[in-house]
């Protein structure tokens, strides 16, 4: 159902993307609740939504990849 990929649209910023395909059987309210939960708990934001002619929704979510840089500690006695 979901695939994750990475791409960098701007130098210094890296995004992680997740593609989700949602069947037409789910009402809009259920899809909204699902996407809000992913945003609140997973840090995702909505990148784009496409609705196919058959009613299938293709959603792309994104979130920033935060890199932690190690700090150098000097020990002086």
C-alpha positions in Angstrom: 0.0 0.0 0.0 2.8 2.5 0.8 6.2 3.0 -0.7 8.9 5.3 0.7 11.5 7.1 -1.4 13.8 10.0 -1.0 14.7 13.0 -3.2 16.3 16.4 -2.5 14.4 19.4 -4.1 16.7 22.0 -2.7 20.3 22.0 -1.5 20.6 21.2 2.2 17.1 20.0 2.6 16.3 16.3 2.3 12.7 15.0 2.2 11.4 11.5 2.7 8.3 10.7 0.6 5.6 8.1 1.1 3.1 7.2 -1.6 -0.3 5.9 -0.6 -3.0 4.6 -2.8 -6.5 4.7 -1.3 -9.4 2.8 -2.8 -12.6 4.7 -3.7 -14.5 2.7 -1.1 -13.3 4.9 1.7 -15.3 8.0 2.4 -13.6 11.4 2.6 -14.0 11.6 6.3 -12.1 8.4 6.9 -9.3 9.4 4.6 -9.1 12.8 6.3 -8.8 11.1 9.7 -6.1 8.7 8.5 -4.0 11.5 7.0 -4.4 13.7 10.1 -3.2 10.9 12.3 -0.2 10.3 10.1 0.6 14.0 10.2 0.3 14.3 14.0 2.1 11.1 15.0 4.5 10.6 12.1 5.5 14.1 11.2 4.2 13.8 7.7 2.7 16.6 5.6 0.6 16.5 2.5 2.6 17.0 -0.7 -0.1 16.1 -3.3 -3.3 14.3 -3.9 -4.5 13.0 -7.3 -8.0 11.5 -7.8 -8.1 9.0 -10.7 -11.1 8.8 -13.0 -12.1 5.6 -11.2 -12.2 7.4 -7.8 -8.9 6.0 -6.5 -6.9 8.6 -4.5 -3.1 8.7 -4.9 -1.6 10.6 -2.0 2.0 11.7 -1.6 3.2 12.6 1.9 6.5 14.1 2.8 8.6 14.9 5.9 12.0 16.4 6.4 15.0 14.1 7.1 16.8 15.6 10.0 20.5 14.6 10.2 22.2 14.7 13.5 25.9 15.7 13.3 28.2 14.4 16.0 29.9 17.0 18.2 33.5 16.9 19.1 34.4 16.9 22.7 37.8 17.9 23.9 38.9 16.6 27.2 41.4 18.8 28.9 42.7 17.9 32.3 
